[in-house]
């Protein structure tokens, strides 16, 4: 989901307020776990996204939904925050608010987020090695790796760190060789 500058200006204060409240009560990780749960619900259900974004659905129905589904699973402060977002008419921005909250936590803890794409799942030793490589590349205190599988890579890996890309895949090497030789590649 692309976010415009206007949406960013709307969601930033909500994410910052949630983080400030979490820090004040020393429950940053608890709230982050709740936010991860909420993001999983949102990202796995387009019907839920449509329900929340629909202006014809009453705020009370949206509140009842969260009460039934998440009321007992999330911290009371997270729940109150959800109710506030609904009351303010910003529930359609919940996914972006949640993502912004998580990015603020990464910044706060000096943690670098990196996406690692491989052809096959990696062993725990390989994951640890990649974790160390990304730490060295970024000079971050901590690294959070998100793994994805793409069998088209044939072998090797691609690491995406913000706007940086490290392509050590066989497919990437074949494409570079083809370009060097002036061959058309698909």
N, CA, C and O of each residue as an XYZ file, in Angstrom:
744
protein
N       0.839     -1.168      0.000
C       0.000      0.000      0.000
C       0.890      1.239      0.000
O       1.700      1.414      0.910
N       0.750      2.106     -1.016
C       1.498      3.356     -1.093
C       0.817      4.366     -0.181
O      -0.410      4.430     -0.108
N       1.630      5.149      0.509
C       1.035      6.160      1.349
C       1.445      7.543      0.870
O       2.617      7.804      0.595
N       0.468      8.410      0.777
C       0.738      9.765      0.330
C       1.268     10.596      1.493
O       1.234     10.170      2.648
N       1.750     11.772      1.171
C       2.263     12.671      2.206
C       1.150     13.081      3.164
O       1.384     13.255      4.360
N      -0.064     13.235      2.629
C      -1.206     13.624      3.468
C      -1.520     12.521      4.467
O      -1.709     12.790      5.653
N      -1.578     11.276      3.992
C      -1.865     10.149      4.879
C      -0.759     10.021      5.917
O      -1.031      9.748      7.086
N       0.475     10.216      5.500
C       1.601     10.139      6.422
C       1.469     11.174      7.537
O       1.745     10.875      8.698
N       1.052     12.375      7.191
C       0.868     13.424      8.198
C      -0.287     13.098      9.138
O      -0.278     13.510     10.298
N      -1.271     12.369      8.651
C      -2.405     11.976      9.489
C      -1.996     10.873     10.460
O      -2.329     10.937     11.644
N      -1.280      9.862      9.972
C      -0.987      8.692     10.805
C       0.191      8.902     11.754
O       0.244      8.272     12.810
N       1.119      9.756     11.406
C       2.310      9.971     12.229
C       1.961     10.316     13.680
O       2.502      9.689     14.590
N       1.080     11.288     13.930
C       0.766     11.616     15.331
C       0.139     10.447     16.102
O       0.381     10.299     17.300
N      -0.655      9.627     15.433
C      -1.263      8.471     16.101
C      -0.191      7.460     16.502
O      -0.185      6.961     17.628
N       0.706      7.166     15.579
C       1.778      6.206     15.866
C       2.689      6.739     16.971
O       3.093      5.990     17.860
N       3.008      8.020     16.916
C       3.870      8.619     17.933
C       3.189      8.626     19.304
O       3.829      8.358     20.321
N       1.895      8.932     19.326
C       1.150      8.937     20.594
C       1.091      7.537     21.192
O       1.233      7.368     22.403
N       0.882      6.536     20.344
C       0.847      5.158     20.831
C       2.203      4.762     21.399
O       2.270      4.132     22.455
N       3.276      5.121     20.718
C       4.617      4.799     21.207
C       4.910      5.543     22.506
O       5.475      4.965     23.434
N       4.538      6.796     22.582
C       4.762      7.578     23.793
C       4.031      6.962     24.987
O       4.586      6.854     26.080
N       2.786      6.562     24.762
C       2.015      5.934     25.826
C       2.652      4.596     26.233
O       2.725      4.281     27.421
N       3.106      3.824     25.263
C       3.735      2.533     25.547
C       5.025      2.721     26.339
O       5.303      1.961     27.266
N       5.810      3.728     25.977
C       7.043      4.011     26.705
C       6.739      4.465     28.135
O       7.414      4.054     29.079
N       5.744      5.294     28.282
C       5.366      5.819     29.599
C       5.001      4.682     30.556
O       5.317      4.734     31.744
N       4.338      3.663     30.029
C       3.889      2.543     30.855
C       4.809      1.326     30.754
O       4.511      0.264     31.299
N       5.927      1.492     30.051
C       6.926      0.432     29.900
C       6.325     -0.854     29.307
O       6.568     -1.958     29.795
N       5.538     -0.673     28.248
C       4.896     -1.826     27.583
C       5.088     -1.753     26.069
O       4.217     -2.170     25.306
N       6.220     -1.228     25.646
C       6.486     -1.058     24.212
C       6.389     -2.398     23.483
O       5.745     -2.494     22.439
N       7.025     -3.427     24.032
C       7.020     -4.735     23.367
C       5.629     -5.374     23.388
O       5.233     -6.024     22.421
N       4.897     -5.196     24.471
C       3.534     -5.734     24.563
C       2.650     -5.108     23.492
O       1.917     -5.806     22.791
N       2.726     -3.792     23.373
C       1.931     -3.092     22.363
C       2.385     -3.506     20.963
O       1.559     -3.669     20.065
N       3.677     -3.674     20.780
C       4.188     -4.109     19.480
C       3.640     -5.494     19.119
O       3.293     -5.740     17.964
N       3.564     -6.386     20.088
C       2.978     -7.707     19.831
C       1.515     -7.584     19.438
O       1.046     -8.285     18.541
N       0.793     -6.690     20.112
C      -0.616     -6.451     19.759
C      -0.732     -5.901     18.335
O      -1.589     -6.325     17.560
N       0.137     -4.957     18.010
C       0.120     -4.342     16.680
C       0.428     -5.390     15.612
O      -0.180     -5.387     14.542
N       1.367     -6.283     15.902
C       1.689     -7.361     14.959
C       0.472     -8.248     14.740
O       0.189     -8.637     13.607
N      -0.246     -8.570     15.802
C      -1.465     -9.378     15.695
C      -2.510     -8.671     14.835
O      -3.122     -9.283     13.960
N      -2.706     -7.394     15.089
C      -3.682     -6.609     14.323
C      -3.281     -6.548     12.854
O      -4.125     -6.705     11.971
N      -1.991     -6.320     12.588
C      -1.510     -6.290     11.198
C      -1.749     -7.623     10.499
O      -2.113     -7.650      9.324
N      -1.548     -8.724     11.211
C      -1.803    -10.041     10.621
C      -3.264    -10.175     10.217
O      -3.567    -10.671      9.132
N      -4.166     -9.736     11.081
C      -5.593     -9.767     10.736
C      -5.868     -8.923      9.491
O      -6.550     -9.366      8.567
N      -5.333     -7.713      9.479
C      -5.595     -6.794      8.366
C      -5.002     -7.289      7.053
O      -5.655     -7.220      6.012
N      -3.770     -7.787      7.096
C      -3.092     -8.181      5.869
C      -3.605     -9.504      5.318
O      -3.368     -9.821      4.152
N      -4.300    -10.274      6.136
C      -4.819    -11.561      5.677
C      -6.305    -11.525      5.350
O      -6.890    -12.561      5.032
N      -6.924    -10.349      5.422
C      -8.360    -10.278      5.157
C      -8.735     -8.982      4.446
O      -8.798     -7.916      5.059
N      -8.978     -9.091      3.168
C      -9.442     -7.906      2.435
C     -10.858     -7.537      2.871
O     -11.240     -6.368      2.817
N     -11.637     -8.527      3.303
C     -12.998     -8.232      3.791
C     -12.933     -7.368      5.045
O     -13.736     -6.450      5.210
N     -11.984     -7.656      5.924
C     -11.827     -6.843      7.128
C     -11.420     -5.426      6.746
O     -11.953     -4.463      7.297
N     -10.495     -5.285      5.821
C     -10.069     -3.961      5.376
C     -11.250     -3.181      4.804
O     -11.417     -1.996      5.095
N     -12.070     -3.851      3.989
C     -13.237     -3.198      3.394
C     -14.250     -2.810      4.465
O     -14.835     -1.728      4.407
N     -14.456     -3.688      5.440
C     -15.382     -3.420      6.545
C     -14.946     -2.173      7.311
O     -15.762     -1.294      7.589
N     -13.675     -2.100      7.646
C     -13.180     -0.968      8.425
C     -13.180      0.333      7.629
O     -13.417      1.404      8.188
N     -12.916      0.244      6.334
C     -12.851      1.440      5.489
C     -14.233      1.943      5.060
O     -14.360      3.077      4.597
N     -15.258      1.119      5.210
C     -16.599      1.476      4.746
C     -17.217      2.538      5.656
O     -17.473      2.277      6.831
N     -17.457      3.738      5.114
C     -18.036      4.806      5.943
C     -19.500      4.546      6.319
O     -20.026      5.196      7.223
N     -20.156      3.614      5.643
C     -21.550      3.305      5.957
C     -21.688      2.384      7.166
O     -22.761      2.293      7.762
N     -20.605      1.705      7.526
C     -20.615      0.845      8.709
C     -20.455      1.741      9.934
O     -19.522      2.540     10.018
N     -21.377      1.596     10.876
C     -21.364      2.445     12.065
C     -20.126      2.183     12.918
O     -19.590      1.075     12.959
N     -19.698      3.237     13.591
C     -18.539      3.129     14.483
C     -18.790      2.083     15.563
O     -17.876      1.361     15.961
N     -20.024      2.007     16.031
C     -20.357      1.034     17.081
C     -20.167     -0.396     16.585
O     -19.763     -1.265     17.357
N     -20.449     -0.653     15.314
C     -20.252     -1.998     14.747
C     -18.766     -2.331     14.670
O     -18.361     -3.467     14.916
N     -17.968     -1.342     14.331
C     -16.520     -1.555     14.255
C     -15.954     -1.813     15.659
O     -15.090     -2.670     15.842
N     -16.452     -1.062     16.639
C     -16.017     -1.264     18.017
C     -16.422     -2.655     18.509
O     -15.632     -3.346     19.153
N     -17.647     -3.056     18.204
C     -18.120     -4.387     18.612
C     -17.261     -5.482     17.998
O     -16.952     -6.479     18.650
N     -16.877     -5.290     16.742
C     -16.026     -6.273     16.073
C     -14.728     -6.457     16.848
O     -14.345     -7.583     17.165
N     -14.047     -5.343     17.157
C     -12.773     -5.437     17.874
C     -12.952     -5.985     19.286
O     -12.092     -6.699     19.800
N     -14.080     -5.643     19.904
C     -14.364     -6.169     21.247
C     -14.469     -7.688     21.214
O     -13.919     -8.371     22.077
N     -15.176     -8.216     20.217
C     -15.383     -9.668     20.120
C     -14.122    -10.407     19.685
O     -13.799    -11.461     20.233
N     -13.419     -9.868     18.716
C     -12.266    -10.565     18.140
C     -10.992    -10.370     18.970
O     -10.259    -11.330     19.208
N     -10.727     -9.150     19.407
C      -9.443     -8.866     20.046
C      -9.550     -8.429     21.510
O      -8.529     -8.284     22.182
N     -10.739     -8.222     22.000
C     -10.936     -7.684     23.338
C     -10.132     -8.357     24.429
O      -9.591     -7.680     25.304
N     -10.042     -9.662     24.394
C      -9.328    -10.395     25.441
C      -7.891    -10.746     25.041
O      -7.109    -11.189     25.881
N      -7.542    -10.551     23.773
C      -6.208    -10.931     23.288
C      -5.180     -9.808     23.370
O      -3.978    -10.073     23.394
N      -5.633     -8.575     23.412
C      -4.689     -7.459     23.391
C      -4.746     -6.677     24.701
O      -5.721     -6.758     25.449
N      -3.692     -5.925     24.960
C      -3.595     -5.105     26.166
C      -4.703     -4.052     26.159
O      -5.138     -3.596     25.102
N      -5.147     -3.678     27.346
C      -6.232     -2.705     27.447
C      -5.891     -1.366     26.803
O      -6.775     -0.701     26.262
N      -4.614     -0.958     26.854
C      -4.227      0.302     26.229
C      -4.297      0.211     24.702
O      -4.672      1.177     24.037
N      -3.942     -0.931     24.161
C      -4.070     -1.117     22.712
C      -5.536     -1.056     22.318
O      -5.897     -0.444     21.313
N      -6.373     -1.697     23.119
C      -7.811     -1.696     22.841
C      -8.367     -0.275     22.905
O      -9.134      0.130     22.032
N      -7.991      0.476     23.922
C      -8.456      1.864     24.049
C      -7.973      2.698     22.866
O      -8.693      3.563     22.367
N      -6.750      2.428     22.429
C      -6.218      3.134     21.271
C      -7.069      2.846     20.032
O      -7.389      3.759     19.270
N      -7.435      1.575     19.832
C      -8.291      1.214     18.693
C      -9.621      1.961     18.755
O     -10.116      2.446     17.738
N     -10.194      2.051     19.952
C     -11.473      2.749     20.108
C     -11.321      4.235     19.772
O     -12.206      4.832     19.158
N     -10.196      4.825     20.178
C      -9.925      6.225     19.863
C      -9.816      6.431     18.353
O     -10.373      7.382     17.806
N      -9.095      5.533     17.688
C      -8.922      5.638     16.233
C     -10.279      5.523     15.534
O     -10.533      6.220     14.552
N     -11.133      4.660     16.029
C     -12.483      4.530     15.455
C     -13.267      5.817     15.695
O     -13.886      6.351     14.774
N     -13.243      6.317     16.934
C     -13.981      7.545     17.266
C     -13.543      8.729     16.414
O     -14.361      9.568     16.037
N     -12.257      8.793     16.113
C     -11.729      9.910     15.319
C     -11.904      9.701     13.811
O     -11.511     10.555     13.015
N     -12.490      8.570     13.421
C     -12.735      8.323     12.005
C     -11.493      7.974     11.214
O     -11.451      8.196     10.004
N     -10.477      7.429     11.875
C      -9.215      7.098     11.211
C      -8.966      5.595     11.124
O      -7.849      5.169     10.830
N      -9.985      4.798     11.374
C      -9.788      3.346     11.392
C      -9.373      2.812     10.020
O      -8.729      1.766      9.940
N      -9.727      3.505      8.955
C      -9.302      3.054      7.626
C      -7.789      3.189      7.444
O      -7.214      2.604      6.527
N      -7.155      3.959      8.317
C      -5.693      4.144      8.277
C      -4.979      3.235      9.266
O      -3.771      3.375      9.462
N      -5.691      2.310      9.892
C      -5.113      1.499     10.956
C      -3.871      0.741     10.517
O      -2.890      0.686     11.259
N      -3.894      0.157      9.328
C      -2.735     -0.607      8.862
C      -1.503      0.290      8.746
O      -0.405     -0.109      9.133
N      -1.681      1.478      8.223
C      -0.552      2.395      8.054
C      -0.074      2.903      9.415
O       1.128      3.059      9.629
N      -1.006      3.160     10.333
C      -0.634      3.575     11.687
C       0.201      2.482     12.345
O       1.231      2.757     12.959
N      -0.255      1.243     12.209
C       0.450      0.105     12.813
C       1.851     -0.043     12.223
O       2.813     -0.264     12.959
N       1.970      0.075     10.909
C       3.275     -0.037     10.265
C       4.197      1.100     10.706
O       5.391      0.890     10.916
N       3.643      2.299     10.845
C       4.433      3.454     11.282
C       4.903      3.245     12.723
O       6.037      3.587     13.058
N       4.041      2.687     13.574
C       4.427      2.386     14.954
C       5.621      1.434     14.972
O       6.585      1.644     15.707
N       5.543      0.392     14.160
C       6.632     -0.578     14.122
C       7.915      0.036     13.575
O       9.003     -0.310     14.035
N       7.812      0.931     12.615
C       9.025      1.574     12.095
C       9.620      2.519     13.146
O      10.839      2.669     13.216
N       8.773      3.157     13.961
C       9.279      4.006     15.042
C      10.023      3.177     16.087
O      11.032      3.621     16.635
N       9.523      1.979     16.359
C      10.203      1.097     17.309
C      11.565      0.676     16.760
O      12.555      0.655     17.492
N      11.610      0.344     15.479
C      12.898     -0.034     14.873
C      13.900      1.110     14.990
O      15.070      0.894     15.303
N      13.431      2.319     14.736
C      14.302      3.493     14.831
C      14.755      3.706     16.275
O      15.918      4.016     16.532
N      13.823      3.537     17.212
C      14.110      3.720     18.630
C      15.166      2.737     19.124
O      16.048      3.100     19.903
N      15.071      1.507     18.672
C      15.999      0.463     19.131
C      17.210      0.313     18.205
O      18.025     -0.593     18.381
N      17.320      1.203     17.224
C      18.402      1.155     16.243
C      18.492     -0.235     15.606
O      19.559     -0.838     15.492
N      17.318     -0.704     15.201
C      17.210     -2.004     14.552
C      16.981     -1.787     13.063
O      16.150     -0.971     12.664
N      17.715     -2.513     12.258
C      17.580     -2.431     10.795
C      16.705     -3.576     10.322
O      16.903     -4.724     10.721
N      15.744     -3.266      9.477
C      14.867     -4.273      8.898
C      15.393     -4.617      7.513
O      15.630     -3.730      6.692
N      15.576     -5.905      7.257
C      16.080     -6.345      5.959
C      15.235     -7.510      5.460
O      14.893     -8.422      6.213
N      14.911     -7.457      4.182
C      14.185     -8.557      3.545
C      15.211     -9.422      2.819
O      16.013     -8.929      2.025
N      15.166    -10.715      3.107
C      16.089    -11.654      2.481
C      15.270    -12.602      1.616
O      14.386    -13.302      2.110
N      15.571    -12.617      0.324
C      14.875    -13.494     -0.618
C      15.842    -14.603     -1.011
O      16.955    -14.338     -1.466
N      15.406    -15.841     -0.832
C      16.246    -16.992     -1.171
C      15.451    -17.962     -2.034
O      14.224    -17.895     -2.101
N      16.170    -18.861     -2.689
C      15.509    -19.871     -3.522
C      14.931    -20.996     -2.664
O      13.912    -21.592     -3.010
N      15.588    -21.273     -1.555
C      15.156    -22.337     -0.640
C      15.258    -21.819      0.793
O      16.002    -20.873      1.050
N      14.529    -22.419      1.724
C      14.663    -22.003      3.126
C      16.105    -22.194      3.614
O      16.793    -23.128      3.200
N      16.546    -21.299      4.495
C      17.908    -21.351      5.011
C      17.955    -22.090      6.346
O      16.967    -22.164      7.076
N      19.121    -22.626      6.634
C      19.327    -23.251      7.938
C      19.514    -22.139      8.970
O      19.721    -20.981      8.608
N      19.442    -22.486     10.231
C      19.615    -21.477     11.278
C      21.031    -20.894     11.253
O      21.220    -19.722     11.577
N      22.032    -21.710     10.870
C      23.396    -21.201     10.767
C      23.513    -20.178      9.644
O      24.172    -19.150      9.800
N      22.868    -20.464      8.505
C      22.896    -19.541      7.382
C      22.175    -18.237      7.741
O      22.621    -17.151      7.369
N      21.062    -18.353      8.464
C      20.338    -17.154      8.887
C      21.198    -16.303      9.810
O      21.220    -15.078      9.693
N      21.906    -16.956     10.727
C      22.784    -16.230     11.647
C      23.912    -15.528     10.891
O      24.275    -14.399     11.220
N      24.461    -16.196      9.884
C      25.520    -15.598      9.077
C      24.995    -14.370      8.337
O      25.653    -13.329      8.316
N      23.812    -14.488      7.731
C      23.224    -13.344      7.031
C      22.917    -12.212      8.008
O      23.084    -11.037      7.679
N      22.473    -12.567      9.196
C      22.200    -11.560     10.215
C      23.467    -10.763     10.509
O      23.424     -9.536     10.589
N      24.596    -11.454     10.671
C      25.872    -10.780     10.931
C      26.315     -9.924      9.752
O      26.846     -8.829      9.941
N      26.100    -10.419      8.533
C      26.463     -9.660      7.332
C      25.681     -8.348      7.281
O      26.251     -7.288      7.022
N      24.365     -8.426      7.532
C      23.524     -7.223      7.488
C      23.924     -6.259      8.606
O      23.932     -5.045      8.399
N      24.253     -6.783      9.781
C      24.718     -5.925     10.881
C      25.963     -5.149     10.469
O      26.073     -3.950     10.725
N      26.901     -5.848      9.826
C      28.135     -5.193      9.381
C      27.858     -4.160      8.297
O      28.449     -3.080      8.301
N      26.965     -4.486      7.371
C      26.648     -3.562      6.281
C      25.975     -2.288      6.778
O      26.192     -1.211      6.222
N      25.164     -2.408      7.817
C      24.345     -1.282      8.257
C      24.838     -0.592      9.522
O      24.377      0.501      9.852
N      25.767     -1.220     10.229
C      26.219     -0.704     11.524
C      25.069     -0.553     12.521
O      25.095      0.336     13.373
N      24.077     -1.410     12.414
C      22.917     -1.366     13.312
C      23.213     -2.149     14.587
O      24.032     -3.068     14.592
N      22.536     -1.771     15.661
C      22.664     -2.519     16.918
C      22.031     -3.898     16.772
O      22.585     -4.907     17.210
N      20.874     -3.914     16.154
C      20.132     -5.160     15.946
C      19.661     -5.214     14.502
O      19.563     -4.194     13.821
N      19.373     -6.422     14.057
C      18.868     -6.631     12.702
C      17.659     -7.550     12.790
O      17.676     -8.563     13.489
N      16.615     -7.178     12.071
C      15.435     -8.034     11.974
C      15.331     -8.463     10.518
O      15.134     -7.635      9.628
N      15.465     -9.763     10.283
C      15.407    -10.296      8.924
C      14.028    -10.869      8.653
O      13.459    -11.584      9.477
N      13.504    -10.540      7.483
C      12.239    -11.096      7.019
C      12.575    -11.951      5.798
O      13.103    -11.449      4.806
N      12.268    -13.234      5.878
C      12.659    -14.165      4.818
C      11.496    -14.428      3.875
O      10.351    -14.595      4.296
N      11.821    -14.462      2.585
C      10.858    -14.817      1.540
C      11.524    -15.811      0.611
O      12.741    -15.785      0.423
N      10.724    -16.682      0.036
C      11.226    -17.697     -0.892
C      10.816    -17.314     -2.309
O       9.657    -16.985     -2.560
N      11.769    -17.357     -3.230
C      11.507    -17.154     -4.662
C      12.357    -18.171     -5.419
O      13.560    -17.975     -5.591
N      11.734    -19.246     -5.865
C      12.458    -20.333     -6.520
C      13.080    -19.913     -7.848
O      13.950    -20.611     -8.369
N      12.647    -18.786     -8.399
C      13.225    -18.298     -9.651
C      14.676    -17.851     -9.491
O      15.395    -17.715    -10.481
N      15.109    -17.622     -8.258
C      16.490    -17.188     -8.035
C      17.498    -18.287     -8.336
O      18.681    -17.999     -8.516
N      17.066    -19.512     -8.394
C      17.877    -20.700     -8.654
C      18.752    -21.021     -7.442
O      18.740    -22.154     -6.961
N      19.491    -20.065     -6.954
C      20.352    -20.234     -5.789
C      20.823    -18.873     -5.324
O      20.596    -17.874     -6.008
N      21.477    -18.814     -4.170
C      21.960    -17.554     -3.640
C      20.865    -16.798     -2.914
O      19.900    -17.390     -2.432
N      21.026    -15.473     -2.840
C      20.064    -14.659     -2.101
C      20.088    -13.219     -2.590
O      21.024    -12.786     -3.262
N      19.036    -12.489     -2.235
C      18.953    -11.044     -2.441
C      18.584    -10.447     -1.100
O      17.653    -10.915     -0.445
N      19.309     -9.413     -0.684
C      19.003     -8.720      0.564
C      18.558     -7.302      0.210
O      19.268     -6.574     -0.483
N      17.387     -6.922      0.690
C      16.870     -5.568      0.517
C      16.913     -4.868      1.876
O      16.240     -5.285      2.819
N      17.704     -3.810      1.965
C      17.829     -3.031      3.192
C      17.471     -1.594      2.829
O      18.303     -0.854      2.303
N      16.257     -1.211      3.106
C      15.819      0.123      2.688
C      15.888      0.219      1.175
O      15.245     -0.556      0.466
N      16.675      1.178      0.679
C      16.813      1.332     -0.772
C      18.026      0.584     -1.320
O      18.270      0.598     -2.526
N      18.787     -0.070     -0.438
C      19.962     -0.831     -0.878
C      19.563     -2.256     -1.232
O      18.724     -2.867     -0.570
N      20.182     -2.773     -2.289
C      19.934     -4.148     -2.710
C      21.271     -4.851     -2.896
O      22.149     -4.362     -3.607
N      21.416     -6.003     -2.250
C      22.594     -6.846     -2.434
C      22.103     -8.101     -3.146
O      21.403     -8.923     -2.554
N      22.470     -8.246     -4.410
C      22.008     -9.385     -5.210
C      23.139    -10.390     -5.379
O      24.059    -10.190     -6.172
N      23.049    -11.469     -4.618
C      24.037    -12.550     -4.718
C      23.338    -13.822     -5.177
O      23.671    -14.925     -4.744
N      22.360    -13.644     -6.065
C      21.614    -14.797     -6.571
C      22.193    -15.267     -7.897
O      22.823    -14.491     -8.615
N      21.981    -16.526     -8.216
C      22.430    -17.050     -9.509
C      21.680    -16.380    -10.651
O      22.270    -16.090    -11.692
N      20.402    -16.135    -10.470
C      19.625    -15.452    -11.502
C      20.216    -14.070    -11.775
O      20.366    -13.680    -12.934
N      20.554    -13.327    -10.721
C      21.158    -12.007    -10.885
C      22.484    -12.082    -11.614
O      22.781    -11.249    -12.470
N      23.281    -13.084    -11.271
C      24.576    -13.254    -11.936
C      24.390    -13.587    -13.411
O      25.110    -13.062    -14.261
N      23.432    -14.455    -13.721
C      23.165    -14.802    -15.121
C      22.690    -13.584    -15.909
O      23.087    -13.391    -17.059
N      21.845    -12.768    -15.294
C      21.360    -11.566    -15.970
C      22.506    -10.574    -16.212
O      22.577     -9.956    -17.275
N      23.395    -10.422    -15.235
C      24.540     -9.515    -15.401
C      25.478    -10.023    -16.500
O      25.984     -9.226    -17.289
N      25.714    -11.329    -16.561
C      26.560    -11.905    -17.620
C      25.906    -11.684    -18.985
O      26.573    -11.323    -19.954
N      24.589    -11.905    -19.044
C      23.866    -11.686    -20.298
C      23.948    -10.244    -20.753
O      24.139     -9.973    -21.938
N      23.804     -9.317    -19.819
C      23.932     -7.894    -20.164
C      25.339     -7.566    -20.639
O      25.513     -6.810    -21.595
N      26.332     -8.122    -19.984
C      27.732     -7.886    -20.350
C      28.013     -8.393    -21.757
O      28.735     -7.754    -22.523
N      27.443     -9.536    -22.090
C      27.649    -10.119    -23.418
C      26.729     -9.505    -24.468
O      26.829     -9.828    -25.652
N      25.828     -8.615    -24.030
C      24.931     -7.972    -24.973
C      23.774     -8.856    -25.402
O      23.165     -8.633    -26.448
N      23.474     -9.857    -24.591
C      22.361    -10.753    -24.908
C      21.065    -10.163    -24.369
O      21.049     -9.501    -23.331
N      19.990    -10.412    -25.086
C      18.693     -9.958    -24.577
C      18.258    -10.954    -23.513
O      18.343    -12.170    -23.688
N      17.791    -10.393    -22.407
C      17.305    -11.247    -21.321
C      15.817    -11.011    -21.133
O      15.283     -9.949    -21.452
N      15.178    -12.022    -20.612
C      13.737    -11.937    -20.391
C      13.474    -11.465    -18.997
O      12.317    -11.323    -18.602
